[in-house]
């Protein structure tokens, strides 16, 4: 039959699904063939010879007849009364008929005839081939109230269509595997290409996944729209815990059907219900009630009390009504963000993404990091399990903000994600450091100069498109100017201006999608709310319609769970994002956003004249001697900053005193750098386990490379040696003076190539400032 899980399903197919009552083995003597004169019915002829039945008979005689194959079953009409009597006489149930795994023998009264809409040749050949007592055939049962148009469709189309989706094949295959029916399982494997078989076998190696899929096998209607691509996508993502959690949520929705009624979950009913959000939408609640009262869903469920109980359970669904189709579609939403997260890990990492990322989590304190905006964080009490899980989910939220490519719609501007390929991974790595993760890949990516890369990309492509051939020096100068402007933009980050609305009384145009990627016009407004306090920190109220943000919220809950983070946020001190707002109203402005945002970053006195970003390696562009720099630093009253002075490269880092990025940077630098601090007149090298403690106490550490050409400062150097090395930097020329102690081969080569007319090295920012004067 044609697909009924997409929006092009025709009414005849839908009616056929509503009237379908399962599979059974029926004695051929009870199957009445249609008259040849019936429009759409293939004429059989007077005897088996000369017709299609003869061809089938020869096939049966040469290779046998596979009556167990559902593809060979014939559509049959039966009245509800006859079906009820037959089930009673056969000691079978509606659930057993609908499951389709091992169809029961249906015992009919001697004078009962069932009209067969298709398969005349098969039945005539079978009657000739099988001995008396073995003459039965598999039937698909439809109530005889099936409308004429739907009968025509079954009669004319049935034999020429692919009767089983990938999902139906897998459900039958897996059920036979679980029952030890090896030969039957092999017959279902044979329906797939070798590539599809490979994807399914790879999925079945994941024990937790296959266990959760097994729980859904009884719910027949869930499997109709499933494609093998789902299994490939799940295995390829390596997000096994997230998939496992989603499958548990699907089971939670449909387990409202008791075991003996699970097969009553038909494909059409699943299609009509999936994605509805009764906890958010009054319209959705009314829709579910109408579908149930009109018997448009679960038509084979006859018991009124059961229908009422199931309706009540569906209306109490806390989020979306999930299905295997929503599972597949929602992975399309998270596919690119998941790929980006894998970019923070070694290429050959083992296990799942979650396990690999949590191994890179270096925050061992009893605190959680909460990201409140694109550049701001705060901390809250929490044990290691909660803190690591919260940081992991927030890293996913960051990836969603950066990498999701929405579906275009007429209300959206041009795609704003064009530069994600350039800026996305370094930004994600930087956020990972701030959230407590550290790895070689994260460190390397976070040190990329993305502003320079972005500006160079823009200038080079503009010149190519418009056929410019600019002077290289002019191109570099223009790039630096744009880069400087871009750096100034960082000071004005967009922050959510109120409490997000998860439901509204205003019908959106276009309406929000209930699964898969959101529309571009919706995600444009929603992205500033993709932070954990907005997603997890509010209890939604009910209005007429859900918002697109509510859908994203429920997608996150489906994959990552809700309670652990939700309960943690409830325990935090009251803050503006706990306030509720009337349904459909605009967001309530946050009156004191600074409660959730770190204060303005102060200058690292002596090392800079204008405040640079924290957690970044910064160039020292001031022309001061080391004595002047240290004097200004020690005279500074600010005790909130910690500075790592990279004396060999004349660069520095600065951190907040309690910033987790401090830990991750120590972790990265300590692999090939040593840390020192002043103890009287001597420099004291610090073991790795002492670096953090001393950094918080002293606020200034000297950091140098362990190895390198021409490096003469080592962990045993005195303060005088270090001061001598650093003092060789000429504050007037911006270069290091000649000296035997520390001159490197690179510095000697640079001096040979230096233009004698140049009086000092010029920093890119100096060029911009001079041009602007």
N, C-alpha and C positions, 0 to 999 in steps of 0.2 A: 504493500500500500504506500501511498505518497506520504512524505513527511508531514506530520501534523504539529510539529513543534516550532514551525516558523510562521511568519505572518501571512504567508500565501496559501495556507491550508484551505481547501475548498469545503463547502458545507457537506457535500456527499461523503467525503472522507471523515469529517468530524462525526457525522451521524453513524457511520460504520463503527467508529471507535466506541461511541456511546452504547451501541447495541451489541457489542462484542461480549461474549460470556465465557470464552476460554477454548481449550483444546481437549479433544477426547478421541478414543478409538471406538469406531462404530462398525457393526457388522454391515457388509455391503448390501445385504438384503433390505436394510432399512433406508438406504439412500436412493431417493427417487430422482432420476435424471430429467432435466428440463426437456420440453418438446423442442424439436429442431426448428420449429417456426418462431420461437421466441427471438425477438430482435436482439442481436448481440451474442446469441448462443451459437457455438460451433456445431454444425450438423455432424452427426455421428455415422449415419448410414444404417443399412439394414443388418449388416453383420461385421464381424471383426476384420475380415479380409478387405483390402483395398483402402483402408482408412488409417488415420494416425494411430489407432489402437494396435494395428498390426506391427507398426514400427516399435511401439513400446513393448509389445509382447516379446519380440525378438530380443530386445535389450534385456528384459527380465530373464529370458532363458539363457543369455550369454554371460551376463555379469551379475544377475540377481536384482532384486527390487528392494530399495531402501525406504521402507514405509515409515521409519522413525524420523526421517528428515522432514522437519517442519515445512521446508520449501515445497514438499510434495502434497501437503495437506490441502483439502478442498473446502471451500466455504459452504456452509450448510445453514438452513433456517430452521429454528425450533421455537415452539411457543414457551412462555414462561411456565405454564402449568406442566407441560410435558417435561421440561427440564427439571423442575422441582421433583416430579415423580421419579424421573430417571436417577437423579442424584440420591434420592432416598433408597431406591432399589439397589443402587450400585455401592451404597455406603461410601459415597464420596462427598466432597464439599465444593462450593464455588471457588474457594481459595485454591484447592488442588487443581481445578480445571484451569484457572487463570495463570498459575505458576508456569505451566507449559514444559516443565523439566521432564517429568515422567507422566504423560497424560494417562488417565485411568480409562479402563473399559467402561463405556456407558451402556448399561442394560436398558433396553427399551421393550415395551410391550409388543407382542407378536404382530399386531396389526398397525403398528406405528410406522409412518413413512416421513422422512425428512427431505425437503426439496434441496437438491444440490445445484448451486448456481454455476459451477464450473468444474472441469476435470472429467468430462465424460469418457474420454479416451483412456485415461488412467484407470478409471473404475472398470471399464469393460475389459481391458487387458488384465487387470488384477483378478477379475472373476474367472478368466480363462486359466490364469497361471497358478493360482493357489488352490489347494485341495479344500474340500468342504470342511468346515470347522476352523479354517485358517483365513477365511475370507473377510478380513476387516480392513478398514482404511482410516487414516487420520483425518479428523475434521476440525475446522475452525467454526465455532458455534456463534451464530448471530440470532437475536430474537426476531421472530417473524413479523414484528411491527416495524422492521426496517423499511424506510421509505423507498418508493420505486426508483428514484434517481440514484440512491445509494446502492440499490441492488444492481442497477445497470453498471455502475462503476466497478463493483466487485466482479461482475460477470465479464466485462470487457477488458479490464486492466490487470486483473489479478495474476494471470499466468505470465505476463510479460514484464513484471516489475521485480526488482530486488526486494525480497520480502523481509530481509533481516538487516538491520543497521549493525554497525560495529559493536554497539552496546549490547544488542540482543545476542549477537554471536558470543561476545565475552561472557554474558550472564549464563548462557547454556553451557559453554565450555567449562567455566569455573565450577558450576554445579556438578557436572559430570566428574571433574577432577576431585572434588570433595567427596563424592560418593564412590570413588575408585573405579568408575566406568572408563577405562583407558581407551577402548576402541571408540566409544561414543565421543570422548573428548577429542580424539584424533580427527574424527570426521568434521568437527567444528573448526579445529585448527586449519584444516584443508581449505576452508572458505577464504582464508586471508593470503595475501602475498607474503613472501619471505620477509620483507621489510616490516610489515605490520606485526608478524609473529615475533620478530626480534624486539620491537618496542614493548610488546606485551610481556615477553619473558624477562626483559630488564626490569619492568615494573614489579613483576612477581617475585623478584629477588629481594625487594624491600618488604620485610616481614610486617612491619607496622602498617604500611600502606595497604598491603593485600588483606590484612586482617580487617581494616576499616571498610575496604571495598566489599569484603565478604558479608559484613553486616547489612549491606544495602541490597544484596542479591534478591531477597524476597519481594522487594518493592519493584514490581515489574516495570511500571511506568516511568521510573527514574532513568532507565537504561536506553529508551528509544532514541534520544538525540545524541548519545555518546559516540564520539569518534576516537579512533586509536590515537589521534593527535593529542588527546588529553593525557594519555599515559606517557607519550613522548615528552610532552611539555612538563609534566610533574617530575619525571626522572631527570630531564635536562636541567631543571631549575635547581636541583639538589636542596630544595627547601622542604625536606621530608616532614619536619615537625609542623610547619605551617599547613601543609596539605593534610596531614593527619588530623589537625585541629578542625579544619574545615569539614572534613568527612564526618567527624564526630557531631558537628553541628547539624549536618544534613540528617544524620540518623536521629538526632534529638527531635527534629521537626516531624519526621514521618513515623517514628516509633509510637505515635499516638494511635496508630492502627495496631491492634493486637496481632499476635503471630498468625492466628487462623484467618485473618482478614488482610494480611499484607499484600497479597496478590490483587486485591481490589483497587489498589492504587494504579490507575491506568494512565497512559501517556497523555491523553487529552486533559485530564484533571490536573496533572502536574504542570502542563503548559499554561493552563488558565490561572494557576495559583502562584507559580514561581515569581519571585521578586516583589510580591505584595508585602506591604509593611503596616499591618494593623495597629502596631504600637505607636505609629507616627501619624497615620492617615485615617480620618473618618470615612473618606471615600473608599479606601481599600477595605475597611471593615464592612461597609455596606455591600461592596462587590462580593466579598466572600459569602456573606449571608444570602445574597440573591442567588449566587451560583449553587449553593447548597439547597435552598428551598425550591429552585427550579429543576433540581436533579441534573444540572449540567455537569456537576462533578461527582465522581464516584457513583455512576448510575447502577452499578452492580451491587452496591451496598443497599440492601432492602430494609434492614431493621431501623425503624425510626429513632429508637432510643440511642442506638449506636451513632447514627448520623448526627443527632443532637450533641452527643458527647464529643465527637470529633470536631464539630463546628466550634464548640466552646474552646477546645484545645488550640485550634488554628487561630482563633481570635486572640488568644493569649500569647502568641508568638512574640518574643521580645524584640526581634529585629526583622530581617527579611525572611520570607519563606524560601528556603534554599533547596537546590536540586543539583544533580550532577551537571546539568546544563549551566547553571549559574557558576558552579565551580570552574568549569572550563572557560567560561567567559571572563570571570574575575581574574583568572591567571593571565589573560591578555592585558589586563590593567597593570598587574605587577611584574610582567615579564621583563621589561626594560629596567625598572628599578632593581630587580633581582640580579640582572646581569651586571649592573653597575656595582652592587655590593660584592660580587665575586671578583671584581677588579681590584678590591682592597686586599685580596688574599693571594697567596702564592698560586701559580697556575696548577700545581700538582697537589693542592691541599686535599686531605682525605676527609671522608664523612660528609656531613651536611654543612650548609652555609652557617647555620646557627651555631653549631658546635665549634666550627673553625673560628668564627668571630668571637665567641665568648672566651676562647683560649687566648685571644689578643686583648682581653679586657684587663687593664692593669690597675684599676682603682680598687684598693683593698680596704678603704675606710668604710665606716658605717654611715654612708651618705649617698643619696641619689642626686644625679645631675638632671635638672629640668630645663630644657631649652624653651625659652619664652618667645623668642622671635628669631629672625635669621642670624643675628649676631649676639644675642643676649642669653644668659644662663643664670640659674640660681640653684642652690643646693637645698636638700631636705633630708631629714633622717630616714634611714632605710638600711636593711641588711643587704648582704652581698647578692643574694638571689634576686631580690626585688630590684636592686640598683642595676645589676647587669642586664636583667630582662628589660627594664625601663629604657636603658641606654640603647639596647639593641632595637627595640621598637621605634625609638626616636630616630635612629639611623635610617630605618626603613622610611619613616615619614619624610626625612630629608631627601632620600632618593626619589620618593614619589614627587616631591616638589620640583626636583631638578630634571627628572628623566621621563616622566609620563608625557607621551605625545597624544594630545586629546583628539577627538574626532572633530573635523571641521563642520561648522554650521554657519548659516547666513548671518548670525548675530555676532560672530567672532571677528576680531581683527586678524592681521597676519600672524603666523605662527611665532610665538615669543621664545620658542625653544631651539632656535636655529643654532645658538652658540653652545648648547649643552655638550656637544662633542668636544669642544675646546675647554670649556670652563667646568663642566659638570664633575668629572672625577676628582680634580684637585680640590674643588669646593667640598665634595663629599668627604674626602680624606681629612680636610681641615676640621670639619664637623665631627668626624670620628675621633680625632685627637681630643677635641673639647669634651666629648662624651665619655672619654676614658679608655679608648682603644689605642693600641700601639702595635705597629708592625713595620717591617722594612718597606713594604709597598706603600703603606699609609704615609710614612715619613718622606719617601721619595716624591710622592704625588703632592703632598702638602707644601713642599718647597718649590714647586713650579711657580714661575712668575706668570700667572694667568692673565694679568692685566696687559703685560707686554705681548703675550701670545695673541690676545684678543685684538689689540690695536694693530699689530703687524698683519694679522689675518685680514682685518678690515681694509687697511691701506693697500695691501698687495692685491686683494681681489678687486677693489675699486679701480686700481690702476689697470689691471688686466681687462676689466669690462669696458672701461672708457678709453683704452688704448693710450694710456700715459706712459712715458718713459722718464720718470723723475730722476734727478740726481740722487745717488744713494745717501749722501749726507743729508740732503733735504728730506728724504723719506724717513730717515732715522729721527731727524729733529721733529717732524710732524707726528711721528709715532709717539715720541716722548711727551709731546704736548697733550695729545689725546689721552695718553696713559695718566698724566697728572690730573686731568679733568676727571677721568674715570675714578681715580683714587679719592677725589673729593666727593663723588657720589656716594661712597660707602658711608658717609656720615649721616645720610638721610634714608635709612631703611624703612620700607613700608611695614607698619605694624597694624594688626587687626584693631579696628576702631570700636569694637563693641563685642557683646556676647553673640556667638553665632546662632542662627536660627536653623533648627533641624526640621521644622514644620511651618507651614504657612497657609493662610486662607486665600492667597492669590494664586491662581493657576498660572504656572510659568509657560512662556512661549519661547522656545520649544520646551516640552516637558522633559524632566530629567530622566536619564536612562537608569534602569534598576540594576544593571550589571554591565560588565565590560567597561571600557574607558569612558569617562565623562565627555560631554560636549565642550568644545573650546570656550564658548561663552560662559559656561558654568565654572569650569576650573579656573578661569581668569579671576573670578570673584572669590573662589573658595581657597585658593592656595595659601593666602595669609593666615588661614585658620588650621592649616595642616601641622599643628603643634599639639603636643600631648595633653596640655591642660584644656584645650578646646575639644579634642576628640574624646577624651576620657573624663573630663571634669564636670560634665553637666548631665542631668537627667532630662531627657526630652519631654516636652509637652505634646499633646495631640492636637492637630488642626486638620484642615481639609486635605492637604497634600504634603508629602515629604519633600524636602529640598535635596538638591544634588549633594550638598555637604553631608546630609544624613546618610545617603547611599554610601559615600566614601567611608564614613564612620563605621557603618556596618560591614563593609568589606574588610576594614582593619580588624574589627572584632572577630570576623569569621576566620581569619587566618591566624591572628595573634592572641586571641582570647580577650577577655574583658576584666574579670574579677580581680586579678592580682594587682593591676595598675589602678583600676577604678577604686578599690578599697584603700590603696596607698594614698591616692589624692584626697579621698574623703577625710583621712586622718590629718591632713595638713591644716595649718591655721587658715582661718577664713580669708579669702581673697576675692577680688572682683569677679573672677571667672566662675565663682560658685553661684552668682546671682542668676535668677531666672527672669525671663521676659515674656510678655504676652505673645501668644501664637500669632505668627504672621506679621508681627511688628518689627520695625527696624531694630538693629542692635542697640543696646544701651551703652553709651559711651563709658569707657573706663576712666573714672575720675582721677585715679592715681596710678598711672601705668608704671611710674618709677618704682613702685613696690615690687614689681616683678623683673626689673631691669638693673643690671650692674651700673654703678655710677660711671661718669665720664672717665676715660682712661687718662691718668696724669702723665706728665713727662717723666722720663728717666733722666733726672737732672745730670748734666755733664755729658751725657751720651747723645742727646738730641735737643734741638731747640723747638721742634714741633712734635706733638704727641703722635707717635706711630701706633700701629696695631699691636695688641698683645699676642703672645703665642706665635710670633713670626720672627724669622731671622731678619734683622734690619741692618742696613749699612750705616756706619758712622760717617755722617757728612759734615759734621762740625769740624773746624780746623783748630783743635785745642791740643795741647800737650797732654800726656797721660797724667801729669801732676795736676793740671787744671781740671781734667775730667773727674779724677777721684776726689779732689777737694769739693767740687760742686755736688757730687753724689753724696758724700758723707755729710755735707751741710744741709741736705734736703730733709725736711721734716716728714716726708711721706714714708710710712713704714709698710704700706700695702703692696709695694712692688718688690720683685726679686729680679736681678739682672745676672745673666751669664755673659761675660765678656770674652768673645772669641778673639784673643789678642793677636793671633797669627794672621787673621784675615781682616782685622779691623771691622768686625761686625758684633752685634749683640742680640740677645733675646731679652724680652721682659715678660713677666708673668704676674698675675695676681698671686698673693701669698698662699691662697688656698685653692688655686686653679688646678684641675686635674691634668690640663695640658702640660703643667710643670712635670708631673710624674712621667708622662709619655715621652717628653723631650729628653729627660734624663735617661730613660730606658734606651732611646735611640742613640743619643750621643755617646753614652758610656761604652758602646761597642768599639769605637775607634778613637775616643778622646779621653783625656784625663781631666779631672776637676781639682782645683787647688783653692786655698784661701790663706789669708795672712794669719800667722801666729807669731806675734812679735816681729822679728826681722827675717823669719824663715817662712818659706812657702810650704804648706803641708798638703800632701796629696791625700785625697779622700777615697776610701773604699766605696764600692757601689752602694752598700747598704747604709752609708752615712751621708751620702750626697744630699738627699732630700732634707734630712734633719738639719744639717749645717746650712743649707741654702735658706731655710726658713729663719734660722737664727741670725746669720750674717748678712743676708740679702744680696750679697755680691760674691760671685765665684768667678775665677779665671779658668777658662776652658781652652785646652790646646790639643792638637792632633798627636796621637801616640807615635805615628811614623810619618815620614814624608821627606822629600828631597830637601836637604839643607836645614832640617829642623834641628836646632841645638838646644832648645828649651825642653827639658824633660821633667818627670815627676820628682826628680831630686834637686831641681834648680832652687836657688835661694831667691828671696824677694828681690835682692839687688840684681840678680840675673834677669828676672822677669821685668823689673823696672827698666833695666838697661835696654832690654830688647824693645819694650814698648816705647821708650824714650827716643829710639832711633827714628820714630815717625816725626817728620818735620811738619809742624803745624802751618808753616808758610807755603810749602810746596805740595803738601799732601802726599809725599813719598817718604820711604824709609831711607835714612842716611846710610852711607857706606859703613861697614863694620865687619870684622871677621867672625863675630859670634853667631850671626843669624842670617847673613846674606844667602839667599837661595839661588839656584841656577836660573829659575824663572825670573827672579828680580834682576839678575845680571843681564839676561837676554832682553828684558823690557827696557833696561837703561840703554843698551846698545841701540835699540830701535827708537828711542825717544827723540822727538823733534826738539833740538836745542832752543828753538824759538818759543816753545811752550813753557810758561813759568810754573804751571801747576796742573795736576789732574783735575778735570772738571766733572762734577757729578751731573747726571741728566737733569736733576731738579734745578741745579744752578743755571743751566742753559735756559730753561723755561722762565725762571724768575728774572734773568737778565733781559730776555726778550720782551717780557711783559712790562718792564719799567720804561 
